[in-house]
Amino acid sequence: MIVLKSKGEIAEMRKAGHIVACVHEALREMIRPGITTAELDSKAAEIIRSYDAIPAFLGYPHNGRNDFPANICASINEELVHGIPNRQRWLEAGDILSLDVGAVYHGWVGDAAWTYPVGEIDAESQRLLDATEGALWAGIAQAREGKRLSDISRAVETYVVGRGFAVVREYTGHGVGRKMHEDPQVLNYVPTGAGRGPLLRAGTTLAIEPMVNAGTWRTRTLSDGWTVITADGQRSAHFEHSIAIVDGQTEILTVV
């Protein structure tokens, strides 16, 4: 069931989103060859808690076991999502790094991801980042009152496929609010034979997050039970904003 939010509730979500955006701004400035993903994780936790908020990912349950052990997800190159920060994982020049940040403020969740270059990256990696970010904006442009959920999915898929990349199918965007994952699922593609999906209404809050691979759309999960990588070892990118539909307009919540 899609839970519509009041303007007052969206105002609280805006505060959570602001915290997430502040974390991204700080971590962006730290990204360089030689830094570890654990250092980024520690800084993220410091900022989130300075706002009297809680890291949304820390301890996130995983089928009743193996709860997520870090404050953010840090996924490098062929790692798609859910990478676990590590003191022995140093960034190298030419890497691409996807950082997914979530914060809970007074019971409301903010959630956003971005993929960053580490120093100079090759042209194909930059093209992958550009296509994935462009797909995010294409999806957000369709997140308007009176549109259908599938309009978002179609816009993302069309943008990505038109640039020669593959949309991940096993992982999707989602509703967001008091829980990090609420209804509805926000697919980044339109399944064959699917209907148009629910109508988007005022008070709808979504996390739109294209996940795009340079090669096959297929993925697999590493033995840590969390880190998802591309099945063919090619690179992957991930961009996400939390949004709300307010007074017929689309508002991005995860901004400073």
C-alpha positions in Angstrom: 0.0 0.0 0.0 1.4 3.4 -1.0 1.4 5.7 2.1 0.8 9.4 1.1 2.5 12.0 3.2 1.1 15.3 4.5 2.9 18.5 3.9 4.0 18.5 7.5 5.4 15.0 7.2 7.2 15.9 4.0 8.7 18.9 5.8 10.3 16.4 8.3 11.5 14.3 5.4 13.1 17.4 3.9 15.2 17.7 7.1 16.4 14.1 6.8 17.2 14.6 3.1 19.2 17.7 3.9 21.4 15.7 6.3 22.0 13.1 3.6 23.0 15.8 1.1 25.4 17.4 3.6 27.1 14.0 4.0 27.5 13.7 0.3 29.0 17.1 0.0 31.5 16.4 2.7 32.5 12.9 1.3 32.8 14.3 -2.2 35.6 16.6 -0.9 37.4 13.7 0.7 37.5 11.3 -2.3 41.0 10.9 -3.6 43.5 8.1 -4.2 44.8 6.6 -1.0 41.8 7.2 1.2 40.0 4.1 2.6 36.3 3.5 2.4 36.3 3.1 6.2 37.5 6.7 6.6 34.5 7.9 4.5 32.2 5.7 6.6 33.5 7.2 9.8 33.1 10.8 8.5 29.5 10.0 7.4 28.6 8.7 10.8 30.1 11.8 12.5 28.1 14.2 10.3 24.8 12.2 10.6 25.1 12.1 14.4 26.0 15.7 14.7 22.5 16.5 13.4 21.0 14.2 16.1 20.1 11.7 13.4 20.8 8.0 13.0 22.6 6.2 10.1 19.8 4.4 8.4 21.9 1.5 7.1 23.8 0.6 10.3 22.3 -2.7 11.5 19.8 -2.9 8.7 18.4 -6.5 8.9 19.3 -9.1 6.4 16.9 -12.1 6.6 17.3 -12.2 10.3 21.0 -12.4 10.3 24.2 -10.7 9.1 22.8 -7.2 9.7 24.6 -4.4 7.7 27.8 -3.5 9.7 28.5 0.0 8.4 27.0 3.5 8.3 27.1 3.9 4.5 27.4 1.7 1.4 30.7 2.2 -0.5 30.8 0.3 -3.8 33.8 0.4 -6.1 34.0 -0.2 -9.9 32.2 -3.5 -10.6 30.4 -3.4 -7.2 26.9 -2.2 -7.8 25.4 -1.7 -4.3 25.8 -2.6 -0.6 29.6 -2.5 -0.6 30.8 -2.6 3.0 33.4 0.0 4.0 36.8 -1.5 4.9 40.0 -0.2 6.5 42.0 -2.2 3.9 40.1 -0.9 0.9 42.0 2.1 -0.5 40.7 4.1 -3.4 42.9 4.2 -6.5 43.2 6.7 -9.3 40.7 5.8 -12.1 38.2 4.1 -9.8 34.6 5.0 -9.7 33.0 5.0 -6.2 29.2 4.7 -5.5 28.3 6.1 -2.1 24.8 5.4 -0.8 23.8 7.4 2.3 20.8 7.1 4.5 19.8 9.0 7.6 16.8 8.8 10.0 15.8 12.1 11.6 12.9 12.1 14.1 11.6 8.9 12.5 11.8 10.0 8.9 14.3 8.7 6.3 16.4 10.5 3.8 18.2 8.3 1.1 20.5 9.3 -1.8 23.3 7.8 -3.7 25.9 9.2 -6.2 28.8 7.7 -8.1 32.0 9.7 -8.0 35.2 9.6 -10.1 38.5 9.0 -8.2 40.9 11.4 -9.9 40.9 11.1 -13.7 38.8 8.3 -15.1 38.6 6.8 -18.6 36.2 8.0 -21.2 33.9 4.9 -21.0 33.6 5.2 -17.3 32.6 8.8 -17.6 30.1 7.9 -20.2 28.6 5.4 -17.8 28.3 8.0 -15.0 26.8 10.5 -17.4 24.2 8.0 -18.6 23.2 6.9 -15.1 22.9 10.5 -13.8 21.0 11.5 -16.9 18.6 8.6 -16.4 18.0 9.8 -12.8 17.0 13.2 -14.0 14.8 11.6 -16.8 13.0 9.6 -14.2 12.5 12.5 -11.8 11.1 14.6 -14.7 8.2 12.0 -14.9 7.5 12.0 -11.1 4.6 14.4 -11.3 1.0 14.3 -10.2 -1.1 12.7 -12.8 1.7 10.6 -14.2 1.9 6.8 -13.7 4.7 4.9 -11.9 5.6 3.2 -15.1 6.3 6.6 -16.7 9.3 6.9 -14.4 10.5 3.3 -15.2 10.1 3.9 -19.0 12.0 7.2 -18.9 14.9 5.6 -17.1 15.1 2.5 -19.3 14.8 4.5 -22.5 17.6 6.9 -21.5 20.0 4.1 -20.5 19.4 1.7 -23.3 19.6 4.5 -25.8 23.2 5.1 -24.7 24.2 1.5 -25.0 24.1 0.5 -21.3 22.1 -2.1 -19.3 19.6 -1.4 -16.6 19.9 -3.6 -13.5 16.7 -5.6 -12.9 17.2 -7.3 -9.5 17.4 -4.0 -7.6 15.0 -1.1 -7.8 14.0 2.2 -6.4 11.3 2.3 -3.7 8.9 4.3 -1.7 10.5 6.1 1.3 9.1 7.6 4.5 9.1 6.3 8.0 10.7 3.2 6.6 13.6 3.1 4.2 11.8 0.7 1.9 8.1 1.3 1.4 5.7 0.7 -1.4 5.8 1.0 -4.3 8.8 -0.6 -6.0 10.2 1.9 -8.6 11.5 -0.3 -11.4 14.1 1.1 -13.7 12.6 -0.8 -16.6 9.1 -1.8 -17.8 8.5 -5.5 -17.7 6.9 -7.1 -20.8 3.1 -7.0 -20.5 3.1 -4.8 -17.4 0.4 -2.3 -17.0 1.0 1.4 -16.4 1.1 1.1 -12.6 -0.5 3.3 -10.0 -1.2 7.0 -10.5 1.2 9.4 -8.9 -0.6 11.7 -6.4 0.2 14.6 -4.1 2.0 13.2 -1.0 3.8 10.5 -2.9 7.4 10.1 -1.7 9.9 8.0 -3.7 13.6 7.1 -3.9 14.3 7.0 -7.6 17.6 5.2 -8.2 18.9 4.0 -11.6 21.5 1.3 -11.3 23.3 0.9 -14.6 25.9 -1.6 -15.8 28.5 -1.2 -18.6 27.9 -4.8 -19.7 25.2 -7.4 -18.8 22.4 -6.3 -16.4 22.9 -9.5 -14.4 24.5 -9.4 -11.0 25.7 -11.7 -8.2 26.3 -11.3 -4.4 29.6 -11.9 -2.8 30.2 -14.2 0.2 29.9 -11.4 2.7 26.1 -11.6 2.0 25.8 -7.9 1.0 28.1 -6.7 -1.7 26.5 -7.0 -5.1 28.7 -7.0 -8.2 28.2 -7.2 -11.9 28.1 -10.8 -13.2 30.7 -10.0 -15.9 33.0 -7.8 -13.9 32.3 -4.7 -15.8 31.7 -1.4 -14.1 28.4 -0.2 -12.6 27.0 3.2 -11.5 24.3 4.2 -9.1 22.5 7.6 -8.7 19.6 8.3 -6.4 17.5 11.1 -5.0 14.5 11.0 -2.6 11.6 13.1 -4.0 8.1 14.2 -3.0 5.1 15.4 -5.1 3.8 18.6 -3.5 1.2 20.9 -4.9 1.6 19.3 -8.3 5.3 19.8 -8.4 8.3 17.5 -7.9 10.5 18.4 -5.0 14.0 16.8 -4.5 14.3 16.2 -0.8 18.0 15.1 -0.7 19.5 18.5 -1.4 21.4 21.0 0.8 
